[in-house]
C-alpha cells in the first residue's frame, strides 16, 4: 500500500492544491483558462508525441483490447441512458447523464496515473484509448442527444463534424504526428527534442493542478439521486464491466487489462460538463458529478492500483 500511496497521493495532492487555489481565489479564472490551454495545446500533445514516437508498436492492431474496453463502456452508456429515462430525464438529458456515467478522465488523470503506476509497456494501450476515446464517446453522445431532441436532419453530418473536431484537437494531432515519426523511423534534432522534453516534463503536474483549479469553479448543486447514481455507475460499475470484458470475454493480456481497468476506474471527465453546457441540460448535476466522482476516485483508484500493479508486474515476468 505504500507504493500505491506514493502514486496516488502526489497526483491527487496536486488536484486538491489546484482546487483550493481556485476556490480561494489564489488563481483567477483567466489564469485557470490559460493553464488549461497550455496543458491541452502544448504540454500534453508534446508529451504524447514523444512517447508514441519512441514506443515499440505492436505488430497488429489489438482489436480485442478495443472491443473489450468500448463494448463494456458503450453497454454501460446504453444502460445509463435507460436509467436516466427512468429518472424522468427527457430530450438530450439521458445522453448527458449517460456520458457522466461512462466518460473517463483519461487525459488529466488517466495519463499521469498510468505513467506513474506502470512501466513503458503501458504506453501503447494508454495511447490507444486516449487517441480513440473522444472520437467514440463524442460521436455517441452527440448522436444520442440529437436523436433525443428529435433533430434527425443533423445526424448525417455527425461523422464529418466529429472528424473536424478531432483534427483540431491538438492531443489527437500530437499522437498522429508521433505515430508518423515512429513508422518512418525519423528522429527529432537534439535541440528540438530537448525543448520537447521540457514541455513534456511540465505536462503531468500542470494537468492535474489545472484539473483541480477547473472543477473548483463548478457549483455544487443538483439532484442528489441522479448524482449518486452517476457516481456509482462511473466509479464502480465501469471498471467492473471492463474487467469482465477484458478477462472473461476477450481474454486481453493481463498487462493491457490492467491499463484498461485503471482508465475505466478514473472519474467522470470534465467533457461531460462541457456537453451539458452545450445542450443546456442537467448542468448543475453534471458539474457536481464531476467533482464528487473525482473525490470518490481517490479511494477507488487506490484500491484498484493495489490490485492492478501486481497484476501488471506479474504479466511482465
Secondary structure by P-SEA (a helix, b strand, c coil): caaaaaccaaaaaaaaaaaaaaaaccccaaaaaaaaaaaaccaaaaaaaaaaaacccccccaaaaaaaaaaaaaaaaaaaaaaaaaaccccaaaaaaaaaaccccccccaaaaaaacccccaaaaaaaaaacaaaaaaaaaaaaaaaaacccccccaaaaaaaaaaaacaaaaaaaaaaaaaaacccccaaaaaaaaaaaaacaaaaaaaaaaaaccccccccaaaaaaaaaaaccaaaaaaaaaacccccccaaaaaaaaaaaaccccaaaaaaaaaaccaaaaaaaaaaaaaaaaaaaaaaaaacaaaaaaaaac
